[in-house]
């Protein structure tokens, strides 16, 4: 099957020699994939921001601005829930005050007040800027997802805490701004995955001290290793095990060797897994961390400086 090297609309399929039946067959066999609702491309084409932008250009109105999850997607940040990607999601677009909201199938239309410096063009598509997109999502999503978005835009687009704080002031009175205000002070570009952001926030919400991310330490007889989070002077490490780098037998073996070397060097290592953010699994590793901190933290008893003893002249006998 000779598929084009670009995304195309369902309405173009017949002109490309794809009947409805052949289209379904190509989707079922994996030769074709659905990029957006009503937009397809050859499976051989790698996913990229450029490909996403070309696909979006086929369906969004000229006056619309892509926003929220779809804007993050075009900026290269995946903020969708995993289940949402089973079926290509509709694209969120907003119209400015002088235009009606978009009502086309495959689009979630709305209206929003945007200043000129909150809109940019990404490969031909009008889209909210990284800082505006992150702030919008952090107001709309749950705390863990919001934290991950704020960290990701700092990491990938150089957004700063000062940028976020300006958006807090801009959003005064808006629904969700309280959450944005609370989270921006903890945003950190050194959290390298959603899971690390979730781990950080779970520690914060438990009222525990915030560890430092991405710490390098030297282990005797082993070498340099990098820790997801560390309380360096207490020698406590917190490691998040996601799927990307911890799924193969080789990955797991390397993790075990590294963590054993840490323990041999006197470190306490606490491992957080993908399912560790609710219920008993969350309670278990937070309890482990709390106990480790109590064990390694010096006594908090108050000590007072003593006044110097009065020197007495030696007696003469």
C-alpha positions in Angstrom: 0.0 0.0 0.0 1.5 3.3 -1.1 0.7 5.8 1.7 1.7 9.4 1.6 4.6 10.8 3.8 2.2 13.2 5.5 -1.0 13.1 7.6 -4.2 13.1 5.6 -7.9 13.5 6.3 -10.5 10.8 6.1 -12.1 12.8 3.3 -8.9 12.5 1.3 -8.6 8.7 1.7 -10.6 7.9 -1.5 -8.4 10.1 -3.6 -5.4 8.2 -2.3 -6.8 4.9 -3.3 -8.1 4.0 0.1 -11.7 2.7 0.2 -13.4 2.6 3.6 -12.7 -1.1 3.8 -9.0 -0.7 2.9 -8.7 2.1 5.5 -10.1 -0.2 8.2 -7.8 -3.0 7.1 -4.7 -0.8 7.1 -5.6 0.4 10.6 -6.1 -3.1 11.8 -2.8 -4.4 10.3 -0.8 -1.5 11.8 0.2 0.0 8.5 -1.8 3.1 9.3 -2.5 4.9 12.5 -5.0 7.6 13.6 -3.2 10.7 14.7 -6.2 12.8 15.6 -9.9 12.2 15.1 -10.4 12.0 11.3 -6.7 12.4 10.6 -4.4 9.5 9.6 -0.8 8.8 8.7 1.4 5.9 7.7 2.6 4.0 10.7 6.2 4.3 9.4 6.2 8.0 10.1 7.7 8.7 13.5 5.7 10.7 16.0 7.1 14.3 16.3 5.9 17.8 17.1 6.2 18.6 13.4 3.9 15.7 12.4 1.4 16.6 15.2 1.3 20.2 13.9 0.7 19.2 10.3 -2.2 17.0 11.5 -3.6 19.8 13.6 -3.5 22.2 10.7 -5.9 19.9 8.8 -8.7 20.2 11.3 -8.6 23.5 13.3 -10.2 26.7 12.1 -7.8 29.5 11.1 -9.0 31.8 13.9 -8.7 29.2 16.6 -5.9 28.8 19.1 -4.9 25.3 20.3 -5.0 25.1 24.1 -4.6 22.9 27.1 -3.7 19.2 26.6 -3.5 19.6 22.8 -1.2 22.7 23.2 1.0 20.7 25.5 1.1 17.9 22.9 2.2 20.3 20.2 4.9 21.6 22.5 6.2 18.1 22.9 4.7 17.5 26.5 2.4 14.6 27.0 -0.1 15.6 29.6 -2.9 13.1 28.6 -4.0 10.3 30.9 -2.9 7.0 29.6 -6.4 5.8 28.9 -7.1 8.9 26.8 -4.6 7.8 24.2 -6.4 4.6 23.5 -8.6 6.6 21.1 -7.1 9.8 19.5 -8.5 12.7 21.7 -10.3 15.7 20.4 -8.2 18.9 20.1 -9.0 21.7 22.6 -9.2 25.0 20.8 -10.3 28.4 22.1 -11.6 31.4 20.2 -10.8 34.9 21.1 -13.6 37.3 22.2 -14.4 38.5 18.6 -15.0 34.9 17.3 -17.6 32.3 17.9 -16.4 29.0 19.5 -15.5 26.2 17.1 -18.1 23.5 16.8 -16.4 21.1 14.3 -16.3 17.4 15.1 -13.0 16.4 16.7 -12.6 19.8 18.3 -13.5 20.9 21.8 -14.3 24.5 21.3 -14.3 27.2 23.9 -13.6 30.9 24.4 -10.8 32.4 26.4 -9.1 35.8 27.0 -5.6 35.6 25.7 -3.1 38.4 25.5 -0.9 38.6 22.3 2.2 37.4 24.2 0.3 34.2 25.3 -0.1 33.0 21.7 2.6 31.7 19.4 2.9 29.7 16.2 4.3 26.2 16.2 4.9 24.8 12.7 2.0 26.8 11.3 -0.4 26.2 14.2 -1.5 29.0 16.5 -1.1 27.6 20.0 -0.9 29.0 23.6 2.7 29.6 24.8 4.4 27.1 27.1 3.9 29.1 30.2 0.2 29.8 29.5 -0.4 26.2 28.6 1.3 24.9 31.8 -0.6 27.4 33.9 -4.0 26.5 32.3 -3.4 22.8 32.8 -2.2 23.3 36.4 -5.5 25.0 37.2 -7.6 22.3 35.6 -5.9 19.1 36.5 -5.5 17.2 39.8 -2.5 18.0 42.0 -0.2 15.2 40.8 -0.8 15.8 37.1 -0.5 19.5 37.6 2.9 19.2 39.3 4.1 17.0 36.5 3.1 19.5 33.9 4.7 22.4 35.7 8.0 20.5 36.0 7.9 19.3 32.4 7.5 22.8 30.9 10.4 24.1 33.1 12.5 21.1 31.9 11.7 21.3 28.2 11.0 25.0 27.6 13.0 26.9 30.2 9.9 28.3 32.0 10.9 29.7 35.4 9.1 30.0 38.7 9.0 33.8 38.1 7.1 33.1 34.9 4.6 31.0 36.7 4.2 33.5 39.5 3.3 36.2 36.9 0.6 33.8 35.6 -0.7 33.4 39.2 -1.2 37.2 39.3 -2.7 37.2 35.9 -5.2 34.5 36.9 -6.3 36.2 40.1 -9.8 35.0 40.9 -9.8 32.2 38.4 -11.0 28.8 39.4 -7.9 26.6 40.1 -5.5 29.5 40.7 -5.1 28.5 44.4 -3.7 25.1 43.4 -1.4 26.9 40.8 -0.2 29.3 43.5 0.6 26.4 45.9 2.4 24.2 43.4 4.6 26.7 41.6 7.0 27.1 44.5 7.8 23.4 44.2 8.2 23.3 40.5 11.7 22.0 39.5 13.2 21.2 36.1 15.4 18.5 37.6 12.4 16.2 38.0 12.9 14.2 34.8 9.6 12.3 34.6 6.0 12.5 35.6 6.8 9.8 38.2 9.5 11.8 39.8 7.2 14.8 40.0 4.5 12.6 41.7 7.1 11.2 44.1 8.2 14.8 45.1 4.6 15.9 45.6 3.7 12.9 47.7 6.6 13.7 50.0 5.6 17.3 50.2 1.9 16.4 50.9 3.1 14.1 53.7 4.7 17.0 55.4 8.3 15.6 55.1 11.4 17.5 54.1 11.9 17.8 50.3 14.9 15.8 49.0 17.2 17.1 46.3 16.7 15.6 42.8 19.4 14.2 40.6 22.2 13.8 43.0 25.5 12.2 42.1 27.4 10.2 44.7 30.6 8.2 44.6 30.4 4.7 46.0 33.6 2.9 47.0 34.4 0.1 44.6 31.5 0.9 42.4 31.9 4.4 41.0 29.6 7.4 40.4 25.8 6.8 40.5 23.0 9.3 40.1 20.0 9.2 42.5 16.5 10.4 41.6 16.2 12.0 45.0 18.6 12.2 48.0 19.0 13.5 51.5 22.7 13.6 50.9 24.0 14.1 54.4 21.6 11.7 55.9 22.5 9.1 53.2 18.8 8.4 52.3 17.9 7.9 48.6 14.4 7.8 47.1 14.2 6.1 43.7 11.2 6.1 41.3 10.9 3.0 39.1 8.9 3.7 36.0 8.4 1.5 33.0 10.8 3.3 30.5 14.1 2.4 32.2 13.2 -0.3 34.6 11.2 -2.9 32.6 13.9 -5.3 31.2 15.7 -8.0 33.1 19.0 -6.1 32.4 17.5 -2.9 33.9 16.3 -4.6 37.0 19.6 -6.4 37.5 21.5 -3.1 37.1 19.2 -1.4 39.6 19.7 -4.2 42.1 23.5 -4.0 41.9 23.5 -0.2 42.2 21.1 -0.2 45.1 23.1 -3.0 46.9 26.2 -0.9 46.5 24.4 2.1 48.0 23.3 0.0 51.0 26.8 -1.4 51.4 28.0 2.2 51.6 25.5 2.9 54.4 22.6 4.4 52.4 19.0 3.7 53.1 17.3 3.2 49.7 13.5 3.6 49.3 12.0 2.5 46.0 8.7 4.0 44.7 6.9 2.1 41.9 4.3 3.2 39.4 1.5 1.9 41.6 2.8 3.7 44.7 0.7 6.8 44.8 -2.6 5.6 46.3 -3.8 3.6 49.3 -1.6 1.1 51.2 1.3 1.2 48.7 1.6 5.0 49.2 1.4 4.7 52.9 4.0 2.0 53.0 6.9 3.8 51.3 6.0 7.1 53.0 6.2 5.3 56.4 9.5 3.8 55.4 10.8 7.3 54.5 9.4 8.8 57.7 11.2 6.2 59.8 14.4 6.6 57.9 14.4 10.3 58.4 13.7 9.8 62.2 16.5 7.3 62.4 19.1 9.5 60.7 18.1 13.0 61.9 20.1 14.3 64.9 18.2 14.8 68.1 16.1 17.9 68.2 16.7 18.5 71.9 17.4 22.1 72.7 21.0 23.0 73.8 22.1 26.2 75.4 25.5 27.8 75.6 26.8 27.9 79.1 28.2 31.0 80.6 31.9 30.7 81.2 32.8 29.8 84.7 34.1 32.7 86.8 37.8 32.3 87.2 39.0 32.5 90.7 42.5 33.5 91.7 44.4 30.6 93.2 44.4 30.6 96.9 47.7 31.3 98.6 48.5 29.1 101.5 
